[in-house]
Amino acid sequence: MDTASETDYFTGFDYPANALLKFNTCGDLFTFLLKDGTVIHYTAGDTYLFKKWLVCNGITDIRLEKNK
């Protein structure tokens, strides 16, 4: 895995953007598929900012992927 810089992290979230492959969300609960195949869950305090961080880092939203 590539090394992550401090800017690759979202405050309060333990994983760098480069470890994430895809995500799905329901309310404030985010479910992720990591690049190593692990599935994790995270409850975001600010869903708007967290989702914006994901999109800015190019993480695939599974719901949008299905609609292509």
C-alpha positions as CSV (number, residue, x, y, z in Angstrom):
1,M,0.0,0.0,0.0
2,D,1.2,3.5,-0.7
3,T,2.3,5.5,2.3
4,A,-0.3,8.0,3.6
5,S,0.4,11.6,4.5
6,E,-1.4,13.4,7.3
7,T,-3.7,15.1,4.8
8,D,-5.0,11.7,3.6
9,Y,-6.8,11.3,6.9
10,F,-10.2,12.6,8.1
11,T,-10.2,13.7,11.7
12,G,-11.7,10.9,13.9
13,F,-11.4,8.3,11.1
14,D,-8.7,5.7,11.6
15,Y,-8.0,4.9,7.9
16,P,-6.2,6.9,5.2
17,A,-8.1,7.6,2.0
18,N,-5.6,5.4,0.1
19,A,-6.8,2.3,2.1
20,L,-10.4,2.7,1.0
21,L,-11.9,1.2,-2.2
22,K,-15.7,1.7,-2.0
23,F,-18.3,3.0,0.4
24,N,-22.1,2.9,1.0
25,T,-24.0,5.1,3.4
26,C,-27.3,5.0,5.2
27,G,-27.9,8.1,7.3
28,D,-24.7,8.7,9.3
29,L,-23.5,5.1,9.0
30,F,-20.8,4.5,6.4
31,T,-19.8,1.0,5.3
32,F,-16.4,0.6,3.5
33,L,-14.7,-2.0,1.5
34,L,-11.0,-1.6,2.1
35,K,-8.4,-2.4,-0.6
36,D,-7.3,-5.4,1.5
37,G,-10.9,-6.9,1.4
38,T,-11.9,-5.9,4.9
39,V,-15.3,-4.4,5.5
40,I,-15.6,-1.7,8.2
41,H,-18.3,0.6,9.5
42,Y,-18.0,4.2,10.7
43,T,-20.5,6.6,12.1
44,A,-19.7,10.1,10.9
45,G,-20.3,13.1,13.1
46,D,-20.7,15.4,10.1
47,T,-21.9,13.3,7.2
48,Y,-21.7,16.1,4.7
49,L,-18.0,16.9,5.4
50,F,-17.1,13.2,5.6
51,K,-18.7,12.3,2.3
52,K,-17.1,15.4,0.7
53,W,-13.7,14.1,1.9
54,L,-14.4,10.7,0.4
55,V,-15.5,12.2,-3.0
56,C,-12.5,14.5,-3.1
57,N,-10.3,11.5,-2.5
58,G,-11.9,9.6,-5.4
59,I,-13.5,6.9,-3.2
60,T,-16.2,5.1,-5.2
61,D,-19.8,5.5,-3.9
62,I,-21.3,2.0,-4.5
63,R,-24.8,3.5,-5.1
64,L,-23.5,5.7,-7.9
65,E,-21.5,2.8,-9.4
66,K,-24.6,0.6,-9.7
67,N,-26.4,3.4,-11.6
68,K,-23.8,3.6,-14.4
